[in-house]
Amino acid sequence: MKHLLLVILLFVSFGTLLQAQTKKAASTFDPATLKITWELVDNSSPEQTVSALTLANTGKQALPASGWSLYFHGSGSAKSKDGQVNVMAVNGDLLKMVPTASFKSLPAGESRRLEFVSRRQVLNTNDTPEGFYLVWDSNPSKGIALPATVYTTPDREKNAVLWKSAQALYEQNKTIEDIPLEKLPKVFPTPTSYSETGKSFALTAAVPIVAEAAFKGEATLLANYLETVFGKKPAVQTTGTGKAVRLEKKEGLGPEAYELKVTADAITISGTTPAGIFYGIQSLKTLIPPAALASPQQSVAIAGVSVQDAPRFGHRAFMLDVARNFHPKQEVLKLLDLMALYKLNVFHFHMSDDEGWRLEIPALPELTQVGAKRGHTLDNKQFLQPSYGSGPSGDNKSGSGYFSKADFIEILKYANDRHIRVIPEIETPGHARAAIKAMDARYDRLMKEGKKAEAERYLLRDLNDKSVYKSVQNWNDNVIDVAQPSTYNFLETVVDEILKMYKEAGAPIQTIHFGGDEVPGGVWQKSPAVQALIKSNPKVKNTDDLWFYFYGNVNDMLKKRNLYLSGWEEIGLKKVKENGRTVYVPNPQFANENFHVDVWNNLTGAEDLAYKLANAGYKVVLTNVTNLYFDLASQKDYDEPGLYWGGYVDVDKPFYFIPYDYLKNTKEDSRGEPVDRAIFKDKVRLTEAGKANIVGIQAPLWSETVRNNERLEFMILPKLLGLAERAWASDPAWATESDEAKSNALYGTAWSEFVNVVGKRELPRLDKYAGGFNYRIPAPGAMVADGKVHANQQLPGLTIRYTTDGTEPSAKSPEYKAPITANGTVKLRAFTTTGRGGKVTIVNTKK
């Protein structure tokens, strides 16, 4: 017994000594001296990837062998090849790397290479780990940011599959004709009727805006814009003779229709409504040559035109996700200006998700106190854990932030002045982790105050629920318990607070979006609240029935407030068994309830889902991932920003989207490969009744990879112009032509005109408009023939410059005007009118 006691004492002493040494190391080792480099080692297999992390100790003290963890974001499938570290999931995309017994301390000045195997192939930079920070075991609640990770670009020769070749880009662009600027239409998006008279109007700051009283707001906005052109604001008056810009009421036009006539004596915009007048003004703005925005003008020649115009769809939407990564009020206002210019009229504001709640709700302050902030945490009680590389600090501007009540009211007013409806989204019942954790914090606070009933009033989960699940984004605690009465207390309070803000802003509201997507299997299975509901409510027989129970309750709540329900497609679907498989079909229960469904899924097996729902009676907003998800990368390139799980979306994808027959023009699958059209043979087509239920189209920007305003603008432009054209303009001839050869020829002509308008008129405008936009500049295409490098580009109007000495092309490099004779490496790059350059194309003539 004495020997055993001695062993125990020695063991405890050794453990205490080890803890003391680890604590000492933690106090002396400076994490700022730990440099991490990531590289791709072997990416040849579609099934797995070998990558390497190199830890370089640039400091003066050793990194201890244990007592620390590295937290980061990435794939949970990564496993250490030699067992020096273990990688384990925390929650969501947050992982941590912990040294094992075989990891030795890392001396000062030395490096350690760790190789990992992951279960899938890397295709672009979004597949790489990011956001590394260190946590000492002795202080587990504190995360310490490390220096920025260095990413080694894979060797192009060994990993050619990761890049779209210069030759492929050249082939893609070779059918595009270069159309002279003067031959391009001057109003965008394409109007219903357009002709040029040849007689221009000389517009100056001295020309007044004569507007009827009903159009005073529109006249004021026009005057404010013209001040940016002339340096002086023109007068706005209700009467006047002589040369003027006239805003006149004309009965009988549609709610957003207008007429625009430019003669030598006047510019006249006619409309029945203020919205019609507003869209006529936007067309006038596109008539102003982009060069006029570079500096204050004395006079601008406005081309003589006659335009009659009206939109194709009444719902022309752009969705911005500010939950995954936050974007501030000023950028939202700038986006509203952009939307207005291109006649988009619905701003879908995705303000809550697992990773953040972004709108102040005064009655529930924890929603923003806890749910709007991210940082390193062990319990998510003061704020949420990091996501998408937001880091350990709660001060990170992409991870933390929210719109105050005053901010939101300002946004609503700004949008309303520009005839844009704002649809707020409250994600339910899945994608709701931020709200759940915020209400948990409220519960804890009030329980400590002894206020049990009030603490339970807004709880969004059953505290005794033992259900096990994992969402698509790897969350295990992100679904609201819809059997809890407190859930509906919460939703009613949030809805009523939002309605107060709309009322204070004087802005219209017709609907609230309640999400509904990606609720994983396993939820609610072991919730006592759910079991009690099943026993007490004969309409709820199992957890699948909770779907109809929940959205039935939400629908009733909204109808009492004169609102209709919007959501993702799942709100209109139900599970059934077909041939032994569980499939989703339109749910007849809600078909006549005026549900508006944003249908995103047109991937394999669901290609015709939007048409099924429309045919069944649901109001459908086409939000097809393959053509309209702006967060997807523009092309298959390792260093091209954006995700790719739904394919690749360049400016052509929204442009060639045919709303009433998108199967006809589906060209690629979700891997970016040519699609096998045989799979569409038995797919459902749109009926005439279903056609009437297609209320519009929408492009979302999910923000997982979008951490700043520059990246946001890069991802949406110029794609947004393709969306604007398809949402506003009538079906083009190529879309309805049944003869495939004729349709392809018509499309080629229309595509050439579109990209010339974009490159020569609209992108130069966006260099200056609303302060200028950081739109994507496509890389030139190139090929070698007869010993010369031939180049072309997707957007005529950009300037291609090149080098032959291995340096990167700059705005001062020679301009490409004819095939280049060179012996070696040629680099080409496109530049804007302001000298901003895009990606570099590299060609080797020695091959």
C-alpha positions, 0 to 999 in steps of 0.5 A, spaced: 500 500 500 505 504 501 508 503 494 502 504 491 501 511 495 508 513 493 507 511 485 500 515 486 504 521 489 509 521 484 504 520 478 500 526 481 507 530 482 509 529 475 502 531 472 503 537 476 510 538 474 508 537 466 502 542 467 506 547 470 511 546 464 506 547 459 503 553 463 510 556 463 511 554 455 504 558 454 506 564 458 513 564 454 511 562 447 509 568 442 503 565 438 505 571 433 511 567 431 508 561 429 507 561 421 502 556 418 503 554 410 498 550 406 500 546 400 496 541 395 501 535 395 496 530 391 490 532 388 490 527 382 484 522 385 477 525 385 476 521 391 481 524 396 486 530 397 493 530 400 495 536 403 500 539 408 501 544 413 507 547 415 508 550 422 514 554 422 517 557 429 520 564 427 520 566 435 525 564 440 521 559 445 519 552 443 512 551 441 511 545 447 509 538 445 502 539 448 497 543 452 494 547 446 489 546 440 489 550 433 482 552 431 480 553 424 475 552 419 475 547 413 473 540 412 472 535 417 474 529 413 482 531 414 486 526 417 493 526 419 497 521 415 503 520 421 498 521 427 502 527 430 495 531 431 488 529 431 483 533 427 476 533 430 469 537 429 467 542 434 460 545 430 459 547 424 465 549 420 469 550 426 474 544 427 480 543 432 487 540 431 490 537 437 497 534 438 498 527 440 503 523 444 507 523 438 508 530 437 514 533 439 516 540 441 517 545 435 524 548 437 525 555 435 527 556 428 525 550 426 519 547 422 514 541 422 510 539 416 504 535 417 500 531 412 493 530 411 488 526 407 481 529 406 475 525 402 474 529 396 478 533 391 480 540 392 477 544 386 479 551 388 481 556 394 475 555 398 476 548 399 482 550 403 483 550 411 483 558 414 482 562 420 487 558 424 488 561 431 491 558 438 488 556 444 492 554 450 489 548 455 491 553 461 486 558 458 481 555 454 476 561 453 481 565 450 483 564 442 489 567 440 489 569 432 495 567 428 499 570 422 495 570 416 496 563 413 500 562 407 497 558 401 502 555 396 499 556 389 499 549 386 503 547 380 499 549 374 503 543 370 501 538 375 494 540 376 492 542 369 485 540 371 484 546 376 484 551 371 480 553 365 485 553 359 487 559 355 485 555 349 478 554 352 477 561 354 479 563 347 474 558 344 468 560 349 469 567 346 471 566 339 463 567 336 463 574 340 463 579 335 466 586 336 460 591 335 461 599 334 459 603 340 455 607 336 451 601 333 449 599 340 442 600 343 443 605 348 437 603 353 438 597 358 435 593 360 432 591 353 426 595 352 419 593 349 420 598 344 426 602 342 428 606 336 432 612 335 430 619 331 437 621 330 436 628 333 439 629 340 438 633 346 443 638 349 442 636 357 445 641 361 445 643 369 440 649 366 435 645 363 429 644 369 426 638 371 418 640 370 414 634 374 407 634 376 406 634 384 405 626 384 412 625 381 416 630 386 420 624 389 422 622 382 424 629 380 428 630 386 432 623 385 433 625 378 436 632 380 440 629 385 443 624 380 444 630 375 448 634 380 453 628 380 454 629 372 454 637 372 457 639 378 450 643 379 443 641 381 438 643 376 431 646 378 425 642 380 419 645 378 411 644 377 410 648 371 415 651 365 416 652 358 422 651 353 427 646 353 426 641 359 426 634 362 418 633 363 415 628 367 408 627 365 402 623 367 399 618 362 393 614 364 392 607 361 400 605 362 401 599 367 404 599 374 411 600 372 410 602 365 413 608 362 414 612 355 421 616 354 421 620 348 428 625 346 427 630 341 431 636 340 427 640 344 425 636 350 426 629 354 419 627 356 418 621 361 410 619 361 407 614 366 401 612 370 405 611 376 411 614 380 414 607 379 413 608 371 416 615 371 422 612 376 424 607 371 423 612 365 428 616 369 433 609 369 433 609 362 434 616 361 440 615 366 443 609 361 442 614 355 448 618 358 454 616 356 459 613 361 464 618 359 460 623 362 461 621 369 468 622 369 468 629 371 463 635 371 460 636 364 458 643 361 453 639 356 451 632 355 448 630 348 442 625 350 441 621 343 434 622 340 430 615 342 423 613 342 421 608 348 415 604 350 417 599 355 414 595 361 417 589 365 416 582 364 416 580 371 413 584 377 418 580 382 425 582 380 429 580 386 436 580 388 437 577 395 443 579 400 445 574 405 448 578 411 448 573 416 454 568 414 458 574 413 456 581 415 455 587 410 454 594 413 449 599 411 452 604 406 454 598 402 446 596 402 444 603 400 449 602 394 447 596 392 440 599 392 442 604 388 445 599 383 438 595 383 434 601 382 439 603 376 437 596 372 430 596 374 430 590 380 424 592 385 425 586 390 431 586 395 430 579 399 434 581 406 437 574 409 438 577 416 438 571 420 441 564 420 446 559 424 452 564 424 448 571 425 442 575 427 443 581 424 437 586 426 435 589 432 429 587 435 428 592 441 423 587 445 429 581 445 435 585 445 439 578 446 438 577 439 443 582 437 447 582 444 449 575 443 446 573 436 450 578 432 457 577 435 462 571 433 468 569 437 472 564 440 467 561 446 466 554 449 459 555 451 456 560 446 453 564 451 456 571 450 456 570 443 457 565 437 463 561 435 467 563 429 464 561 422 467 562 415 474 564 418 471 570 422 477 569 427 477 568 435 476 576 436 469 579 437 471 585 433 472 582 426 467 586 422 465 580 417 463 575 423 460 581 427 455 586 426 448 588 426 443 593 423 440 597 429 432 599 428 434 606 425 439 603 420 433 598 418 428 604 417 433 608 413 434 602 409 427 601 408 426 609 406 432 609 401 429 602 398 422 605 398 424 612 395 427 607 389 421 603 388 424 597 391 420 592 396 424 589 402 422 582 404 425 580 410 427 573 412 427 570 418 430 563 418 425 557 421 425 552 423 432 550 421 438 555 420 436 558 426 442 557 431 443 564 432 436 565 434 436 559 439 443 561 442 440 568 443 434 566 447 438 561 451 442 567 453 435 570 455 433 564 459 439 564 463 439 571 465 432 571 467 433 564 471 438 567 475 433 573 476 428 568 479 423 569 473 422 562 470 415 564 467 418 570 463 425 566 462 421 560 458 417 565 454 421 565 448 425 559 448 426 556 441 428 549 444 426 543 448 431 543 454 430 536 455 430 534 447 435 528 446 435 528 438 441 527 434 442 530 428 447 534 423 445 539 418 448 540 411 453 545 414 454 540 420 451 544 425 448 539 431 443 544 434 440 549 429 433 547 429 427 550 432 422 546 436 416 547 433 412 544 438 414 549 443 408 554 444 414 559 446 416 558 439 410 562 436 411 567 442 418 569 439 415 569 432 409 573 433 414 578 437 419 579 432 414 580 426 410 585 430 417 589 431 419 588 424 412 591 422 413 597 427 419 599 423 416 598 416 410 603 419 415 608 422 419 608 415 412 609 411 414 603 407 410 597 404 410 590 406 406 584 404 410 578 406 415 576 410 420 570 408 420 564 413 426 560 410 424 553 411 430 549 407 435 544 409 432 541 416 436 535 417 433 528 419 433 526 426 430 533 429 425 532 434 425 525 434 426 525 442 423 532 444 418 531 450 414 537 447 414 533 440 411 527 444 406 531 448 404 534 442 403 528 438 399 525 443 394 531 444 393 533 437 390 528 432 393 532 426 400 530 428 401 523 427 409 523 427 415 528 426 414 529 419 407 532 420 410 537 424 412 541 418 405 542 416 403 544 423 408 549 423 407 552 417 400 552 418 401 556 424 405 561 421 401 562 415 395 563 420 399 568 424 401 572 418 394 572 415 392 576 421 396 581 420 394 582 412 401 578 410 402 572 405 407 567 407 414 566 403 419 561 404 424 556 400 421 551 396 420 546 402 414 550 405 410 547 399 413 540 399 411 534 403 414 527 403 411 521 400 413 514 398 414 512 391 417 505 389 420 504 396 423 511 396 422 517 400 421 523 395 418 530 395 412 532 392 407 539 392 403 539 398 396 540 396 394 543 403 397 549 402 397 550 394 391 555 395 394 559 400 398 564 396 405 561 399 410 564 395 416 559 394 423 561 392 425 555 388 433 554 388 433 546 387 434 544 379 439 539 380 439 532 378 432 529 380 429 536 381 430 539 375 423 540 374 421 542 381 419 549 380 414 547 374 411 542 379 410 547 384 407 552 379 403 547 376 400 545 383 398 552 384 404 555 388 406 562 386 414 561 384 420 565 384 425 562 380 431 562 384 435 556 380 442 555 383 445 553 376 443 559 373 442 564 378 446 563 385 451 569 384 456 566 390 458 560 385 464 561 382 464 564 375 468 558 372 472 552 374 479 555 376 483 554 382 483 561 384 476 563 382 473 566 388 466 562 389 463 556 391 462 550 386 457 545 389 451 547 384 456 548 378 459 555 375 455 561 374 458 566 369 454 572 366 452 568 361 448 563 365 442 568 367 442 571 360 441 565 357 436 563 362 429 562 359 424 562 365 418 559 362 422 553 359 429 553 362 430 546 361 431 548 353 437 552 355 440 548 360 447 547 357 451 544 363 451 540 369 453 541 376 460 540 375 460 545 369 460 539 364 456 539 358 449 536 360 446 530 357 439 532 355 436 525 355 435 526 362 430 532 361 425 527 356 420 525 362 421 532 366 414 536 367 413 542 363 410 548 365 402 548 364 399 555 362 396 555 369 403 554 371 405 559 367 401 564 371 404 562 377 411 564 375 411 571 379 418 572 377 426 571 378 431 572 383 439 571 384 441 570 391 448 572 394 450 567 400 456 570 403 460 564 406 466 566 402 464 574 401 467 577 407 468 584 404 464 589 400 470 588 394 468 581 394 461 582 394 461 587 388 466 582 384 461 576 385 455 580 383 457 584 377 457 583 371 452 577 373 447 582 375 446 585 368 444 578 366 439 577 371 436 584 370 435 583 362 432 576 363 427 579 369 425 586 365 426 584 358 421 580 354 422 573 351 428 574 346 427 570 339 432 565 340 428 563 347 422 561 343 424 559 336 423 551 335 428 550 330 435 549 334 440 551 329 436 558 328 435 558 335 443 558 336 444 563 331 439 568 334 442 567 341 449 568 338 447 575 335 443 577 342 449 574 346 454 579 342 450 585 343 449 584 350 456 583 352 458 589 347 453 593 351 456 590 358 463 592 356 462 598 352 457 602 356 455 599 363 462 597 366 465 604 364 458 607 367 459 602 373 467 605 374 464 611 377 456 610 378 455 610 386 462 611 387 464 605 383 464 598 383 469 592 383 466 588 378 469 582 375 474 583 369 474 576 366 481 573 363 482 574 356 482 567 352 488 566 348 491 560 343 498 559 339 497 559 331 503 559 326 507 561 332 503 567 334 499 568 340 492 570 338 487 573 344 480 575 345 475 577 351 468 575 353 467 583 354 469 587 348 471 594 351 476 592 356 483 593 353 488 587 353 495 588 355 501 584 355 508 582 356 513 577 353 518 578 359 515 574 364 512 580 368 505 581 370 502 586 365 500 593 368 496 599 365 502 601 361 504 595 358 503 594 350 496 594 348 494 587 344 491 589 337 494 584 333 497 577 334 503 577 338 510 574 335 514 571 341 518 565 343 517 564 350 511 566 355 506 571 354 502 574 359 495 577 357 491 581 362 484 585 361 484 592 364 478 597 365 477 604 363 480 606 370 486 602 369 484 596 374 486 589 371 483 582 372 486 575 372 492 574 368 492 569 362 499 565 361 501 562 354 507 559 353 509 559 345 515 554 346 510 548 347 
